[in-house]
Amino acid sequence: MTGNGQARLTKTFPVFDCDAHVNDPLEIWSNYVEPEYVEAVKGAYWRDGKQAILNGRTAVLSGASTDFPSYNPICIAGPGMNKKIMRRFQQIPLSPEQKKYLEHQGAYDPAARLRDMDLMGIDQVLVIPTMLVANFPYIESTEGALGLARAYNNWAADFCSHAPQRLFPAGWLPLQSADYTVQELERIAAKGFRVALIRPIDARGKYPNQIFPSVTGGTIRNTMDKVYRCFEETGIVVGMHTFPAVACEPSATAASPGELISRAGDMHVGGRMVDPQTLSFVFEAMIWVAHILLSGFLDIYPRLRMAIFESNSSWIPSLLDHCDRLFKLYRNERRIRSDRLPSEAFYQQCFIAFESDESPTFRQWDRFENIGIWSSDAYHHDGADSWSAIVEMNDAGVPVEVQAKLLGGNARRAYGIDGKVFVTEQAAPVERPDWWPNAAEMEQFVAAQAYPRANGAQPLDVTQLDPRILLEMLRTM
């Protein structure tokens, strides 16, 4: 039985987690940067036990626990965790021992990862980095980018070698140079990588759709065209992975469309009106998808396969419908002619990740049946296990055979991976220490969060104050 007295869930199909993270460990820099690249990487993006430095001048978040005042949000969501519990811990003081307990070692240790996968109902997983996604695109040095990409990919290959039937690495690419990117794609293809990652932002003035020569796009023979042709030739899937739009270095130019949220909503004195994470992921993905569909990009690379990660999915049907309408309206003005509607191109060549609580996606399961790929997003603060996804799908009436596709079949088809079941039954609840909130405490906390005035006065927390209070104070000055 589960903790709420319900019978444990079971499954007969293998679950493939298409987007789960590691917290880029220090050993990537200490043990895996090859000697000939050390100096270049030090000037590009270097991490030691104290800090991480970008381009030899700017301190950036590295993912270390010391970067965060409360728990580490990169390592928090594991077995038995949910968003309510995590929000509770975010609002209370934690001792060093408690913080350590909340840091799931599966974020950097393969043996611990396998134990967590068993508890979360995950049979196989695609492993993706974290702070590299944020910081790497801003690296200026092409040599440093190549050296660090090689180091990460070698580390990821070793991490996954502990269980090659369950752990699969996604490669990171040195997009600062098209030539180096092709070189690294061919190298990791020989190592058996099935996916390589690109973040769809305009870092360093190079949006990743620059396949034609331009002032900033390279010479006639050195553009992103050779990169996408290499993806086709190697069969590696393009993984478009988005991230919160946090500018790693001060700039007057926005690299991510998500930065609009930060810039428009920044109150300077009172803090952000809206956190950029709310829509940053979606903005980056939507703009990229619209570009490739309306430009004819997928017709230029008909053998390319692409997965859209970390961006939710319920928006894709309406975007596809909108692109189809524009395609029909402006068909004769489109420079790259095609007989396919944008939606047809997407359904033939692309996949999109969804998370466990996306009920709008489950209610439209017929539109996602062959393109949806589930992601736990562990160990990040919005991560969840496969059992919660099964519950949501059951509630939405998703047929079991479609659940098998969404929770693994589609991802394995995209990546060319054979499925194997390792977990068939939901595990018993995780035993927790005495300081862990019990059910009654959590009920009271959730009620107070939802209806604070009806549940008594709350302790003063300036970060939770209504920003209108600040405006009223300023108006009286």
C-alpha positions as a Markdown table, in Angstrom:
| # | Residue | x | y | z |
|---|---|---|---|---|
| 1 | Met | 0.0 | 0.0 | 0.0 |
| 2 | Thr | 1.1 | 3.6 | -0.5 |
| 3 | Gly | 1.2 | 6.2 | 2.2 |
| 4 | Asn | -2.4 | 7.3 | 1.6 |
| 5 | Gly | -3.7 | 3.7 | 1.9 |
| 6 | Gln | -4.1 | 3.2 | -1.8 |
| 7 | Ala | -2.9 | 0.0 | -3.6 |
| 8 | Arg | 0.5 | 0.3 | -5.2 |
| 9 | Leu | 0.5 | 1.0 | -8.9 |
| 10 | Thr | 2.0 | -1.5 | -11.3 |
| 11 | Lys | 3.2 | -1.3 | -14.9 |
| 12 | Thr | 4.2 | -3.8 | -17.6 |
| 13 | Phe | 6.0 | -1.5 | -20.0 |
| 14 | Pro | 9.4 | 0.1 | -19.7 |
| 15 | Val | 9.5 | 3.8 | -18.8 |
| 16 | Phe | 12.1 | 5.9 | -20.5 |
| 17 | Asp | 12.8 | 9.3 | -18.9 |
| 18 | Cys | 13.8 | 11.5 | -21.8 |
| 19 | Asp | 15.0 | 14.5 | -19.8 |
| 20 | Ala | 16.6 | 14.0 | -16.3 |
| 21 | His | 19.5 | 15.9 | -15.0 |
| 22 | Val | 22.9 | 15.6 | -13.3 |
| 23 | Asn | 24.4 | 18.4 | -11.3 |
| 24 | Asp | 27.6 | 18.9 | -13.2 |
| 25 | Pro | 30.2 | 17.6 | -10.8 |
| 26 | Leu | 33.5 | 19.2 | -10.0 |
| 27 | Glu | 35.4 | 16.2 | -11.3 |
| 28 | Ile | 34.5 | 17.3 | -14.9 |
| 29 | Trp | 37.1 | 20.1 | -14.4 |
| 30 | Ser | 39.5 | 18.4 | -12.0 |
| 31 | Asn | 39.7 | 15.0 | -13.7 |
| 32 | Tyr | 38.3 | 15.1 | -17.3 |
| 33 | Val | 39.7 | 18.3 | -18.9 |
| 34 | Glu | 42.5 | 17.0 | -21.1 |
| 35 | Pro | 46.0 | 18.5 | -20.5 |
| 36 | Glu | 46.1 | 20.3 | -23.9 |
| 37 | Tyr | 42.9 | 22.1 | -23.1 |
| 38 | Val | 43.4 | 23.1 | -19.5 |
| 39 | Glu | 44.5 | 26.7 | -20.1 |
| 40 | Ala | 41.8 | 27.3 | -22.7 |
| 41 | Val | 39.1 | 26.0 | -20.4 |
| 42 | Lys | 40.4 | 28.0 | -17.5 |
| 43 | Gly | 39.8 | 31.1 | -19.7 |
| 44 | Ala | 36.4 | 29.9 | -20.9 |
| 45 | Tyr | 34.4 | 28.4 | -18.0 |
| 46 | Trp | 36.3 | 27.0 | -15.1 |
| 47 | Arg | 35.0 | 25.6 | -11.8 |
| 48 | Asp | 37.0 | 24.8 | -8.7 |
| 49 | Gly | 36.0 | 24.1 | -5.1 |
| 50 | Lys | 35.2 | 27.7 | -4.4 |
| 51 | Gln | 33.5 | 29.2 | -7.5 |
| 52 | Ala | 32.8 | 29.1 | -11.2 |
| 53 | Ile | 34.2 | 31.7 | -13.5 |
| 54 | Leu | 33.0 | 32.5 | -17.0 |
| 55 | Asn | 35.3 | 33.9 | -19.7 |
| 56 | Gly | 38.0 | 34.4 | -17.0 |
| 57 | Arg | 36.2 | 37.3 | -15.5 |
| 58 | Thr | 32.6 | 36.7 | -14.3 |
| 59 | Ala | 31.5 | 34.6 | -11.3 |
| 60 | Val | 28.4 | 32.5 | -12.2 |
| 61 | Leu | 26.3 | 29.9 | -10.5 |
| 62 | Ser | 28.0 | 26.5 | -10.6 |
| 63 | Gly | 25.3 | 24.3 | -9.0 |
| 64 | Ala | 27.2 | 23.9 | -5.8 |
| 65 | Ser | 25.1 | 23.7 | -2.6 |
| 66 | Thr | 26.9 | 26.8 | -1.4 |
| 67 | Asp | 25.3 | 28.8 | -4.3 |
| 68 | Phe | 21.9 | 28.5 | -2.6 |
| 69 | Pro | 20.6 | 29.8 | 0.7 |
| 70 | Ser | 18.2 | 26.9 | 1.3 |
| 71 | Tyr | 18.3 | 23.5 | -0.3 |
| 72 | Asn | 20.0 | 22.9 | -3.6 |
| 73 | Pro | 17.2 | 23.1 | -6.3 |
| 74 | Ile | 19.3 | 21.1 | -8.7 |
| 75 | Cys | 19.4 | 18.0 | -6.4 |
| 76 | Ile | 16.0 | 18.2 | -4.5 |
| 77 | Ala | 13.4 | 16.2 | -6.5 |
| 78 | Gly | 13.9 | 12.5 | -5.9 |
| 79 | Pro | 11.8 | 9.6 | -4.7 |
| 80 | Gly | 8.8 | 10.5 | -2.6 |
| 81 | Met | 9.3 | 14.2 | -3.2 |
| 82 | Asn | 6.5 | 16.5 | -4.5 |
| 83 | Lys | 6.1 | 20.3 | -5.1 |
| 84 | Lys | 4.3 | 20.9 | -1.8 |
| 85 | Ile | 7.0 | 19.3 | 0.3 |
| 86 | Met | 9.7 | 21.2 | -1.6 |
| 87 | Arg | 7.9 | 24.5 | -1.2 |
| 88 | Arg | 7.6 | 23.8 | 2.6 |
| 89 | Phe | 11.4 | 23.2 | 2.9 |
| 90 | Gln | 12.0 | 26.3 | 0.9 |
| 91 | Gln | 10.3 | 28.4 | 3.6 |
| 92 | Ile | 11.9 | 27.1 | 6.7 |
| 93 | Pro | 15.5 | 27.3 | 8.0 |
| 94 | Leu | 17.5 | 24.1 | 7.4 |
| 95 | Ser | 20.5 | 22.8 | 9.3 |
| 96 | Pro | 23.5 | 21.6 | 7.3 |
| 97 | Glu | 22.5 | 18.0 | 8.0 |
| 98 | Gln | 19.0 | 18.6 | 6.7 |
| 99 | Lys | 20.3 | 20.2 | 3.6 |
| 100 | Lys | 22.7 | 17.3 | 3.0 |
| 101 | Tyr | 19.8 | 14.9 | 3.4 |
| 102 | Leu | 17.7 | 16.7 | 0.8 |
| 103 | Glu | 20.6 | 16.6 | -1.7 |
| 104 | His | 20.0 | 13.4 | -3.7 |
| 105 | Gln | 23.4 | 11.9 | -4.6 |
| 106 | Gly | 21.8 | 10.4 | -7.7 |
| 107 | Ala | 22.4 | 13.8 | -9.3 |
| 108 | Tyr | 26.1 | 12.9 | -9.6 |
| 109 | Asp | 26.6 | 9.3 | -8.5 |
| 110 | Pro | 25.4 | 6.5 | -10.8 |
| 111 | Ala | 24.8 | 3.9 | -8.1 |
| 112 | Ala | 22.6 | 6.3 | -6.2 |
| 113 | Arg | 20.9 | 7.2 | -9.5 |
| 114 | Leu | 19.9 | 3.6 | -10.1 |
| 115 | Arg | 18.4 | 3.3 | -6.6 |
| 116 | Asp | 16.4 | 6.4 | -7.1 |
| 117 | Met | 15.2 | 5.2 | -10.6 |
| 118 | Asp | 13.9 | 2.0 | -9.0 |
| 119 | Leu | 11.9 | 4.0 | -6.4 |
| 120 | Met | 10.6 | 6.4 | -9.1 |
| 121 | Gly | 9.4 | 3.7 | -11.5 |
| 122 | Ile | 12.0 | 4.7 | -14.2 |
| 123 | Asp | 13.6 | 1.9 | -16.2 |
| 124 | Gln | 15.9 | 3.9 | -18.5 |
| 125 | Val | 17.0 | 7.5 | -18.6 |
| 126 | Leu | 18.6 | 10.2 | -20.8 |
| 127 | Val | 21.2 | 12.1 | -18.7 |
| 128 | Ile | 21.4 | 15.8 | -19.3 |
| 129 | Pro | 23.7 | 18.5 | -17.7 |
| 130 | Thr | 22.4 | 21.5 | -15.8 |
| 131 | Met | 24.5 | 24.6 | -15.3 |
| 132 | Leu | 26.4 | 23.9 | -18.6 |
| 133 | Val | 23.1 | 24.6 | -20.3 |
| 134 | Ala | 23.0 | 28.0 | -18.7 |
| 135 | Asn | 26.6 | 29.1 | -18.9 |
| 136 | Phe | 28.2 | 27.3 | -21.8 |
| 137 | Pro | 26.5 | 29.2 | -24.6 |
| 138 | Tyr | 28.2 | 32.4 | -23.4 |
| 139 | Ile | 31.8 | 31.1 | -23.6 |
| 140 | Glu | 33.9 | 33.2 | -26.0 |
| 141 | Ser | 36.8 | 30.9 | -26.6 |
| 142 | Thr | 36.3 | 28.3 | -29.3 |
| 143 | Glu | 39.2 | 26.2 | -28.0 |
| 144 | Gly | 37.9 | 26.4 | -24.4 |
| 145 | Ala | 34.4 | 25.4 | -25.6 |
| 146 | Leu | 35.8 | 22.4 | -27.4 |
| 147 | Gly | 37.9 | 21.3 | -24.4 |
| 148 | Leu | 35.0 | 21.6 | -21.9 |
| 149 | Ala | 32.6 | 19.8 | -24.3 |
| 150 | Arg | 35.0 | 16.9 | -24.6 |
| 151 | Ala | 35.5 | 16.8 | -20.8 |
| 152 | Tyr | 31.8 | 16.7 | -20.1 |
| 153 | Asn | 31.0 | 14.1 | -22.8 |
| 154 | Asn | 33.8 | 11.9 | -21.6 |
| 155 | Trp | 32.5 | 12.2 | -18.0 |
| 156 | Ala | 28.9 | 11.5 | -19.1 |
| 157 | Ala | 30.0 | 8.4 | -21.0 |
| 158 | Asp | 31.8 | 7.1 | -17.9 |
| 159 | Phe | 28.8 | 7.9 | -15.7 |
| 160 | Cys | 26.5 | 5.9 | -18.0 |
| 161 | Ser | 28.9 | 3.0 | -18.4 |
| 162 | His | 27.9 | 1.9 | -14.9 |
| 163 | Ala | 24.6 | 0.6 | -16.3 |
| 164 | Pro | 24.6 | 0.9 | -20.1 |
| 165 | Gln | 21.1 | -0.7 | -20.5 |
| 166 | Arg | 19.6 | 2.0 | -18.2 |
| 167 | Leu | 21.7 | 5.1 | -18.4 |
| 168 | Phe | 22.2 | 7.0 | -21.7 |
| 169 | Pro | 24.2 | 10.2 | -22.1 |
| 170 | Ala | 23.1 | 13.3 | -24.0 |
| 171 | Gly | 26.1 | 15.1 | -25.5 |
| 172 | Trp | 27.0 | 18.7 | -25.2 |
| 173 | Leu | 28.3 | 20.6 | -28.2 |
| 174 | Pro | 30.9 | 23.4 | -28.7 |
| 175 | Leu | 28.6 | 25.5 | -31.0 |
| 176 | Gln | 31.1 | 28.4 | -30.8 |
| 177 | Ser | 32.7 | 26.7 | -33.8 |
| 178 | Ala | 30.8 | 24.8 | -36.5 |
| 179 | Asp | 34.0 | 22.8 | -37.3 |
| 180 | Tyr | 34.5 | 21.8 | -33.7 |
| 181 | Thr | 30.8 | 20.9 | -33.3 |
| 182 | Val | 31.0 | 18.5 | -36.3 |
| 183 | Gln | 34.2 | 17.1 | -34.9 |
| 184 | Glu | 32.6 | 16.5 | -31.5 |
| 185 | Leu | 29.4 | 15.1 | -33.0 |
| 186 | Glu | 31.4 | 12.5 | -35.0 |
| 187 | Arg | 33.4 | 11.6 | -31.9 |
| 188 | Ile | 30.4 | 11.1 | -29.6 |
| 189 | Ala | 28.5 | 9.2 | -32.3 |
| 190 | Ala | 31.4 | 6.7 | -32.3 |
| 191 | Lys | 31.0 | 6.4 | -28.5 |
| 192 | Gly | 27.3 | 5.5 | -28.9 |
| 193 | Phe | 25.6 | 8.8 | -27.9 |
| 194 | Arg | 22.0 | 9.0 | -29.3 |
| 195 | Val | 21.3 | 12.7 | -28.5 |
| 196 | Ala | 23.3 | 15.9 | -28.5 |
| 197 | Leu | 22.0 | 19.2 | -27.0 |
| 198 | Ile | 21.6 | 22.7 | -28.3 |
| 199 | Arg | 20.0 | 25.6 | -26.5 |
| 200 | Pro | 17.9 | 27.8 | -28.8 |
| 201 | Ile | 19.2 | 31.3 | -27.8 |
| 202 | Asp | 21.1 | 34.1 | -29.5 |
| 203 | Ala | 24.2 | 33.8 | -27.4 |
| 204 | Arg | 27.2 | 35.6 | -28.9 |
| 205 | Gly | 24.9 | 36.9 | -31.7 |
| 206 | Lys | 24.5 | 33.4 | -33.2 |
| 207 | Tyr | 21.1 | 32.0 | -33.2 |
| 208 | Pro | 21.4 | 28.3 | -34.0 |
| 209 | Asn | 19.4 | 28.5 | -37.3 |
| 210 | Gln | 22.2 | 30.3 | -39.1 |
| 211 | Ile | 22.6 | 27.8 | -41.9 |
| 212 | Phe | 23.4 | 30.3 | -44.6 |
| 213 | Pro | 26.5 | 32.5 | -44.8 |
| 214 | Ser | 26.2 | 35.9 | -43.3 |
| 215 | Val | 28.4 | 38.6 | -41.6 |
| 216 | Thr | 28.3 | 36.7 | -38.3 |
| 217 | Gly | 27.3 | 33.2 | -39.6 |
| 218 | Gly | 30.7 | 32.1 | -40.9 |
| 219 | Thr | 32.3 | 31.6 | -44.3 |
| 220 | Ile | 30.4 | 29.9 | -47.2 |
| 221 | Arg | 31.6 | 26.5 | -46.0 |
| 222 | Asn | 31.5 | 27.1 | -42.3 |
| 223 | Thr | 28.0 | 27.6 | -41.1 |
| 224 | Met | 25.5 | 25.6 | -39.0 |
| 225 | Asp | 24.5 | 23.8 | -42.2 |
| 226 | Lys | 27.4 | 21.4 | -41.8 |
| 227 | Val | 26.3 | 20.8 | -38.2 |
| 228 | Tyr | 22.8 | 19.8 | -39.2 |
| 229 | Arg | 24.0 | 17.7 | -42.1 |
| 230 | Cys | 26.3 | 15.9 | -39.5 |
| 231 | Phe | 23.3 | 15.3 | -37.3 |
| 232 | Glu | 21.6 | 13.6 | -40.3 |
| 233 | Glu | 24.6 | 11.6 | -41.2 |
| 234 | Thr | 25.3 | 10.3 | -37.7 |
| 235 | Gly | 21.6 | 9.8 | -36.8 |
| 236 | Ile | 22.1 | 11.6 | -33.6 |
| 237 | Val | 18.9 | 13.4 | -32.4 |
| 238 | Val | 19.0 | 17.2 | -32.0 |
| 239 | Gly | 17.9 | 17.9 | -28.4 |
| 240 | Met | 16.7 | 21.5 | -28.1 |
| 241 | His | 17.0 | 22.2 | -24.4 |
| 242 | Thr | 15.8 | 25.5 | -22.9 |
| 243 | Phe | 16.7 | 27.1 | -19.6 |
| 244 | Pro | 15.7 | 30.1 | -17.4 |
| 245 | Ala | 16.7 | 33.3 | -19.1 |
| 246 | Val | 19.4 | 34.5 | -16.6 |
| 247 | Ala | 22.0 | 36.6 | -18.4 |
| 248 | Cys | 25.4 | 35.1 | -17.3 |
| 249 | Glu | 27.2 | 38.4 | -18.1 |
| 250 | Pro | 25.9 | 42.0 | -18.2 |
| 251 | Ser | 24.7 | 42.8 | -21.7 |
| 252 | Ala | 22.5 | 45.4 | -23.4 |
| 253 | Thr | 21.4 | 42.7 | -25.9 |
| 254 | Ala | 19.0 | 39.9 | -24.9 |
| 255 | Ala | 20.2 | 36.4 | -25.8 |
| 256 | Ser | 17.0 | 34.6 | -24.8 |
| 257 | Pro | 13.4 | 35.8 | -25.5 |
| 258 | Gly | 12.7 | 34.9 | -21.9 |
| 259 | Glu | 14.8 | 37.9 | -20.9 |
| 260 | Leu | 11.9 | 40.1 | -21.8 |
| 261 | Ile | 10.1 | 38.9 | -18.7 |
| 262 | Ser | 13.1 | 39.9 | -16.5 |
| 263 | Arg | 13.6 | 43.2 | -18.1 |
| 264 | Ala | 9.9 | 44.2 | -18.3 |
| 265 | Gly | 9.0 | 43.0 | -14.8 |
| 266 | Asp | 12.1 | 44.0 | -12.9 |
| 267 | Met | 11.1 | 46.5 | -10.1 |
| 268 | His | 14.7 | 47.2 | -9.2 |
| 269 | Val | 13.8 | 48.1 | -5.6 |
| 270 | Gly | 10.9 | 45.7 | -4.9 |
| 271 | Gly | 12.2 | 42.7 | -6.8 |
| 272 | Arg | 10.8 | 41.0 | -9.8 |
| 273 | Met | 7.1 | 41.3 | -10.6 |
| 274 | Val | 7.3 | 37.9 | -12.3 |
| 275 | Asp | 10.0 | 35.3 | -12.1 |
| 276 | Pro | 11.6 | 34.7 | -15.6 |
| 277 | Gln | 11.2 | 30.9 | -15.1 |
| 278 | Thr | 7.5 | 31.2 | -15.5 |
| 279 | Leu | 7.6 | 31.4 | -19.3 |
| 280 | Ser | 11.3 | 31.5 | -20.2 |
| 281 | Phe | 11.4 | 27.8 | -21.1 |
| 282 | Val | 8.3 | 28.1 | -23.2 |
| 283 | Phe | 9.4 | 31.3 | -25.0 |
| 284 | Glu | 12.7 | 29.8 | -26.1 |
| 285 | Ala | 11.0 | 26.7 | -27.4 |
| 286 | Met | 8.1 | 28.3 | -29.1 |
| 287 | Ile | 10.3 | 30.8 | -31.0 |
| 288 | Trp | 12.6 | 28.0 | -32.2 |
| 289 | Val | 9.7 | 25.8 | -33.3 |
| 290 | Ala | 8.0 | 28.6 | -35.2 |
| 291 | His | 11.3 | 29.4 | -36.9 |
| 292 | Ile | 12.0 | 25.9 | -38.1 |
| 293 | Leu | 8.4 | 25.3 | -39.2 |
| 294 | Leu | 7.7 | 28.5 | -41.1 |
| 295 | Ser | 11.2 | 28.8 | -42.7 |
| 296 | Gly | 11.2 | 25.4 | -44.3 |
| 297 | Phe | 14.1 | 24.3 | -42.1 |
| 298 | Leu | 12.9 | 20.7 | -41.8 |
| 299 | Asp | 12.5 | 20.4 | -45.6 |
| 300 | Ile | 16.2 | 21.3 | -45.9 |
| 301 | Tyr | 17.1 | 18.5 | -43.5 |
| 302 | Pro | 14.4 | 15.8 | -44.1 |
| 303 | Arg | 16.4 | 13.1 | -42.2 |
| 304 | Leu | 16.8 | 15.3 | -39.1 |
| 305 | Arg | 15.1 | 14.1 | -35.9 |
| 306 | Met | 14.5 | 16.7 | -33.1 |
| 307 | Ala | 13.3 | 16.6 | -29.5 |
| 308 | Ile | 12.1 | 19.7 | -27.7 |
| 309 | Phe | 13.1 | 19.4 | -24.0 |
| 310 | Glu | 12.3 | 21.3 | -20.8 |
| 311 | Ser | 9.5 | 23.5 | -22.2 |
| 312 | Asn | 6.2 | 21.7 | -21.3 |
| 313 | Ser | 4.0 | 20.6 | -24.2 |
| 314 | Ser | 0.4 | 21.7 | -23.9 |
| 315 | Trp | 1.1 | 24.8 | -26.1 |
| 316 | Ile | 2.3 | 22.8 | -29.2 |
| 317 | Pro | -1.1 | 21.9 | -30.7 |
| 318 | Ser | -2.2 | 25.6 | -30.9 |
| 319 | Leu | 1.2 | 26.6 | -32.3 |
| 320 | Leu | 1.0 | 24.0 | -35.0 |
| 321 | Asp | -2.5 | 25.1 | -35.9 |
| 322 | His | -1.3 | 28.7 | -36.1 |
| 323 | Cys | 1.7 | 27.8 | -38.2 |
| 324 | Asp | -0.5 | 25.8 | -40.6 |
| 325 | Arg | -2.8 | 28.8 | -41.0 |
| 326 | Leu | 0.1 | 31.1 | -41.8 |
| 327 | Phe | 1.6 | 28.5 | -44.2 |
| 328 | Lys | -1.7 | 28.5 | -46.2 |
| 329 | Leu | -2.0 | 32.3 | -46.1 |
| 330 | Tyr | 1.5 | 32.9 | -47.3 |
| 331 | Arg | 2.3 | 29.8 | -49.3 |
| 332 | Asn | 3.2 | 31.7 | -52.4 |
| 333 | Glu | 5.5 | 34.0 | -50.5 |
| 334 | Arg | 7.5 | 31.2 | -48.8 |
| 335 | Arg | 11.0 | 31.1 | -50.3 |
| 336 | Ile | 11.5 | 27.4 | -49.5 |
| 337 | Arg | 8.6 | 25.6 | -51.1 |
| 338 | Ser | 7.0 | 22.5 | -49.4 |
| 339 | Asp | 4.1 | 20.2 | -49.9 |
| 340 | Arg | 4.0 | 19.5 | -46.2 |
| 341 | Leu | 2.1 | 21.6 | -43.7 |
| 342 | Pro | 4.2 | 22.7 | -40.7 |
| 343 | Ser | 2.2 | 20.4 | -38.5 |
| 344 | Glu | 3.0 | 17.5 | -40.8 |
| 345 | Ala | 6.7 | 18.3 | -40.8 |
| 346 | Phe | 6.7 | 18.4 | -37.0 |
| 347 | Tyr | 4.8 | 15.1 | -36.6 |
| 348 | Gln | 7.1 | 13.4 | -39.0 |
| 349 | Gln | 10.4 | 14.6 | -37.6 |
| 350 | Cys | 10.0 | 16.0 | -34.1 |
| 351 | Phe | 9.1 | 15.0 | -30.5 |
| 352 | Ile | 8.2 | 17.1 | -27.5 |
| 353 | Ala | 8.8 | 16.4 | -23.8 |
| 354 | Phe | 6.0 | 16.7 | -21.2 |
| 355 | Glu | 6.1 | 16.4 | -17.4 |
| 356 | Ser | 3.9 | 14.4 | -15.0 |
| 357 | Asp | 1.4 | 17.1 | -14.1 |
| 358 | Glu | 0.5 | 18.3 | -17.6 |
| 359 | Ser | -3.1 | 17.3 | -17.6 |
| 360 | Pro | -4.0 | 19.5 | -20.7 |
| 361 | Thr | -1.6 | 17.3 | -22.6 |
| 362 | Phe | -3.2 | 14.1 | -21.3 |
| 363 | Arg | -6.7 | 15.4 | -22.3 |
| 364 | Gln | -5.3 | 15.8 | -25.8 |
| 365 | Trp | -3.6 | 12.5 | -25.9 |
| 366 | Asp | -4.6 | 11.8 | -29.5 |
| 367 | Arg | -2.4 | 14.7 | -30.6 |
| 368 | Phe | 0.6 | 13.6 | -28.6 |
| 369 | Glu | 0.3 | 9.8 | -29.0 |
| 370 | Asn | 3.2 | 9.5 | -31.4 |
| 371 | Ile | 5.3 | 12.6 | -30.4 |
| 372 | Gly | 5.1 | 12.9 | -26.6 |
| 373 | Ile | 8.1 | 11.9 | -24.6 |
| 374 | Trp | 7.9 | 11.9 | -20.8 |
| 375 | Ser | 10.5 | 13.6 | -18.6 |
| 376 | Ser | 10.9 | 13.4 | -14.8 |
| 377 | Asp | 13.1 | 16.6 | -14.8 |
| 378 | Ala | 14.7 | 15.1 | -11.7 |
| 379 | Tyr | 16.5 | 16.3 | -9.7 |
| 380 | His | 15.2 | 19.8 | -10.2 |
| 381 | His | 12.6 | 21.4 | -8.0 |
| 382 | Asp | 9.7 | 20.6 | -10.3 |
| 383 | Gly | 10.7 | 16.9 | -10.8 |
| 384 | Ala | 8.3 | 14.0 | -10.4 |
| 385 | Asp | 8.2 | 10.2 | -10.7 |
| 386 | Ser | 6.5 | 8.1 | -13.4 |
| 387 | Trp | 3.8 | 6.9 | -11.0 |
| 388 | Ser | 2.4 | 10.4 | -10.7 |
| 389 | Ala | 2.2 | 10.6 | -14.5 |
| 390 | Ile | 0.4 | 7.3 | -14.6 |
| 391 | Val | -2.2 | 8.6 | -12.1 |
| 392 | Glu | -2.8 | 11.7 | -14.1 |
| 393 | Met | -3.1 | 9.8 | -17.3 |
| 394 | Asn | -5.6 | 7.3 | -15.7 |
| 395 | Asp | -7.7 | 10.3 | -14.5 |
| 396 | Ala | -7.7 | 11.8 | -18.0 |
| 397 | Gly | -8.7 | 8.5 | -19.6 |
| 398 | Val | -5.5 | 7.9 | -21.6 |
| 399 | Pro | -5.5 | 4.3 | -22.9 |
| 400 | Val | -2.8 | 2.0 | -21.4 |
| 401 | Glu | -1.3 | 1.3 | -24.9 |
| 402 | Val | -0.9 | 5.1 | -25.4 |
| 403 | Gln | 0.6 | 5.5 | -21.9 |
| 404 | Ala | 3.2 | 3.0 | -23.0 |
| 405 | Lys | 4.1 | 5.2 | -26.0 |
| 406 | Leu | 4.1 | 8.4 | -24.0 |
| 407 | Leu | 6.1 | 7.0 | -21.1 |
| 408 | Gly | 8.8 | 5.4 | -23.2 |
| 409 | Gly | 7.9 | 3.9 | -26.5 |
| 410 | Asn | 8.2 | 7.2 | -28.4 |
| 411 | Ala | 11.5 | 8.2 | -26.8 |
| 412 | Arg | 13.1 | 4.8 | -27.5 |
| 413 | Arg | 11.9 | 5.0 | -31.1 |
| 414 | Ala | 13.4 | 8.4 | -31.5 |
| 415 | Tyr | 16.8 | 7.3 | -30.0 |
| 416 | Gly | 17.0 | 3.8 | -31.4 |
| 417 | Ile | 17.1 | 2.2 | -28.0 |
| 418 | Asp | 15.7 | -1.2 | -27.0 |
| 419 | Gly | 13.4 | -1.1 | -24.0 |
| 420 | Lys | 13.8 | -3.3 | -21.0 |
| 421 | Val | 11.6 | -3.4 | -17.8 |
| 422 | Phe | 13.5 | -3.1 | -14.5 |
| 423 | Val | 10.6 | -1.8 | -12.3 |
| 424 | Thr | 7.1 | -3.3 | -12.3 |
| 425 | Glu | 5.6 | -2.1 | -9.0 |
| 426 | Gln | 5.4 | 1.2 | -7.1 |
| 427 | Ala | 7.8 | 1.1 | -4.1 |
| 428 | Ala | 6.7 | 1.6 | -0.5 |
| 429 | Pro | 6.9 | 5.1 | 0.9 |
| 430 | Val | 10.4 | 6.3 | 1.8 |
| 431 | Glu | 11.1 | 6.3 | 5.5 |
| 432 | Arg | 11.8 | 9.8 | 6.7 |
| 433 | Pro | 13.6 | 11.3 | 9.7 |
| 434 | Asp | 11.7 | 12.8 | 12.6 |
| 435 | Trp | 12.0 | 16.4 | 11.4 |
| 436 | Trp | 10.1 | 15.6 | 8.2 |
| 437 | Pro | 6.7 | 17.3 | 8.0 |
| 438 | Asn | 3.9 | 14.8 | 8.7 |
| 439 | Ala | 0.6 | 14.6 | 6.8 |
| 440 | Ala | -1.3 | 16.9 | 9.2 |
| 441 | Glu | 1.4 | 19.5 | 9.1 |
| 442 | Met | 1.4 | 19.5 | 5.4 |
| 443 | Glu | -2.3 | 19.9 | 5.2 |
| 444 | Gln | -2.1 | 22.9 | 7.5 |
| 445 | Phe | 0.8 | 24.3 | 5.4 |
| 446 | Val | -1.0 | 23.9 | 2.1 |
| 447 | Ala | -4.2 | 25.5 | 3.5 |
| 448 | Ala | -2.2 | 28.4 | 4.8 |
| 449 | Gln | -0.5 | 28.9 | 1.5 |
| 450 | Ala | -3.7 | 28.8 | -0.5 |
| 451 | Tyr | -5.8 | 30.9 | 1.9 |
| 452 | Pro | -3.5 | 32.9 | 4.2 |
| 453 | Arg | -6.1 | 35.3 | 5.6 |
| 454 | Ala | -8.4 | 32.5 | 6.6 |
| 455 | Asn | -5.7 | 30.6 | 8.4 |
| 456 | Gly | -4.4 | 33.3 | 10.8 |
| 457 | Ala | -1.6 | 35.8 | 10.6 |
| 458 | Gln | 1.6 | 34.7 | 8.9 |
| 459 | Pro | 5.1 | 35.6 | 9.9 |
| 460 | Leu | 6.4 | 38.7 | 8.2 |
| 461 | Asp | 8.3 | 37.8 | 5.1 |
| 462 | Val | 9.3 | 40.8 | 3.0 |
| 463 | Thr | 9.9 | 38.6 | -0.1 |
| 464 | Gln | 6.2 | 37.7 | 0.1 |
| 465 | Leu | 4.8 | 41.3 | 0.5 |
| 466 | Asp | 2.4 | 42.5 | -2.1 |
| 467 | Pro | 4.5 | 44.9 | -4.3 |
| 468 | Arg | 1.6 | 47.3 | -4.3 |
| 469 | Ile | 2.6 | 48.2 | -0.8 |
| 470 | Leu | 5.8 | 49.6 | -2.1 |
| 471 | Leu | 4.0 | 51.7 | -4.7 |
| 472 | Glu | 1.7 | 53.1 | -2.1 |
| 473 | Met | 4.7 | 54.1 | 0.1 |
| 474 | Leu | 6.4 | 55.8 | -2.9 |
| 475 | Arg | 3.2 | 57.7 | -3.8 |
| 476 | Thr | 3.1 | 59.3 | -0.3 |
| 477 | Met | 6.7 | 60.5 | -0.4 |
